[in-house]
Amino acid sequence: MLEPQFLATFIKKHRKASGLSQLQLAEMAGVGKTSVFDLENGKETIQLDTLRKILNVLNIKVQLISPLINPLDKNAKG
């Protein structure tokens, strides 16, 4: 399970390694600075679209893995 504090720390470290301030990241992602602050502090109610925009700017990819679905199975119905 992805813990909010792990995600918060991961994003904060990545932002800093990218040389961006919270305000710069917010502006580049088109979100409010408070959203970046909240995310980096582990707030659990961040909107999915906001998270997606921030991850996109930081070039962080999310991989979904499930024992129930094989992504290579072309016969699987979505």
N, C-alpha and C positions, 0 to 999 in steps of 0.2 A: 504494500500500500504506500502510496506517495504521501508523505507527511508534509503539511504546509511549511514547517520550519526548514525542512530539507530543500524544498523548492525555493523558499525565500532566500536562503543562503546561496544556493546555486545561482540564482538570477543576480543577486547583489555582487557576488564575486565575478561573474561574467561581465556585468556592467562596468565594474571598476577596471577589469583587465582590458576592456574596450576603450578605456579612457573617457567614459561618459559620466556626466553628473546625472542626478535623478531628473533634473529639469531638462537637460538635453535629451535624455532617453524619452521622457514624456512627450516632448515636442516632436521628436522623430516618429514616435508611435501614434501621435494624434490623440493622446489621452492626457488626463490631468496629472499634475505632479503628485497629488495626493494618492492617485491610483498606484503609482510606482512606489511611493513610500509605504502604502498599505501592503502591497505585495511583498516588498522586501522585509516587512515586519510580520509576515505570516498570517495576515488577515485571511480568513477562510471564505469570505463572501465576495471575492473578486469576480467580476463578470467574465465569462468565457471569452467573449470578443475582445475584452481588454487584455486578458492574458495572451491571446493569440497575437494581437498587435505587438505586444512587448517582445514576445518570443521571436517574432518575425524580424524585428529590428536587430535583435541580438544574434540573429541567425542560429537560433537553437531549434532543433528539430525534435519532435516528440514521436516516439515509436510505440504503437499499441500492439501488445502481444497477448494472445488469448489461446488457451488450450482448446477452445471450442471452435475456433475459426482458423483455417490455414489460408493465409493471404495468397498463396500460389494456386489454390484450388479454383480453377476457372468454372467449375460446375456449381459452386456455391451460389446460392441465391441471396441477394441483399435485400 
